[in-house]
Amino acid sequence: MQNTSALNDIRVVELGQLLAGPFCGQLLGDMGADVIKVEPPHVNGKGGGDPMRVWGQGDEKVTWEVIARNKRSVSANLRVPEGQALVRKLIASADVLIENFKPGTLERWGLGPDKLLAEQPGLIIARMSGYGQDGPYSDRAGFGGIGEAMGGWRYIVGEPDRPPSRMGVSIGDTLTATYGAMGVLAALHVRDRTGKGQVIDAALYESVLQVMEGLVPEYDRMGLIRERSGSILTGIAPSNVYSCKDGPFMIGANKDSLWKRLAAAMGQPELGDDPRYATHLARGERQTELDDLINAWTANYTMDEVDALMIEHSIPAGRVYRAPDMIADPHFQARKAIIEVETETRGPLKMQSTFPRLSATPSSVRRPAPSVVGQHNAAIYGELLGMAPAELEALAAAGVI
């Protein structure tokens, strides 16, 4: 498939594993970058590859098909000097390096930013880690869930009378990857002006902290500590999931004018001006009472019936979707939010499309995830780096690739 996407002149080397680094690579690859993923080789038929190849739910592990799309795979043992030298040559051909190892690992392999930037001043290095590249916690191991806990997310998620909960996805990792990709785009812009690359330091906990809204200043000014509030956001009402005859339905009418329209839709227009509910602060004070009132109303209708009323009165609302609902929805279909990719070993597979949308240089899925570790060794090491087949055979025999 022809690559007309925004980053079609950018090459990325991805050294990361699991989620933060690879998701950053996925985002850049979707935007057109040539992403070369470096994976540990199989040794005597064992080990090797990114663990994401076998992660996911269900009998078939298909998460890899999403996170490794638009990538080419090479293998290299970064724990031996020969593998480190090989990857240094590969990085020399690239614009961007992505890694999400524990801080100090690249330096231990002789691939630290000081050495790489001395040889290649225009290189951009995106580093993702639990706690950042410096500070007293920097040498600690960190996963996305730990970043969510330290960044404030976990404490406020869940029911008030239960321990902190989590989302059903690894939001700490994907947030960090998204900020990492944002940093890469900013650094590429700077390089266009100066010719100089730089290092992007994206910590898991700080990525989560960025989306915590007023959590810190509320405490600083008022001593307020946000607590778990279940399905609601304290003081924002009405905005909740309500029960219809045939399932849950989300309604967000947490604005004075929207509340008046919802009251009219419920056939109780007098509630719109009722001083108990007419203002944002009043509704916040009676949040549970208001939710019970709305639940008593929705319980008499199907989701289709409530949906029609919400559309008629222009109130933000909708069903709580699962995967089958998304696939069947005409709006998802019209906007091609879910696409079908012809994978190498599993046939056609539905997955989320690229995002965000660019009008002139749209992102795209141009190649499926590589099914074999080191699948593109010959093409990349041979054609790109000019290595002879005999060299590659010797490296393979030695367990370097």
PyMOL commands that set and color helices and strands:
alter all, ss='L'
color gray80, all
select helices_A, chain A and resi 20-30+51-54+63-67+81-92+105-108+113-119+144-150+154-156+171-194+204-209+215-222+256-265+269-272+280-285+287-298+303-312+323-328+330-335+377-384+389-397
alter helices_A, ss='H'
color red, helices_A
select strands_A, chain A and resi 11-14+34-39+71-75+96-99+124-129+199-203+239-244+247-252+317-319+338-342+348-352
alter strands_A, ss='S'
color yellow, strands_A
deselect
rebuild
show_as cartoon
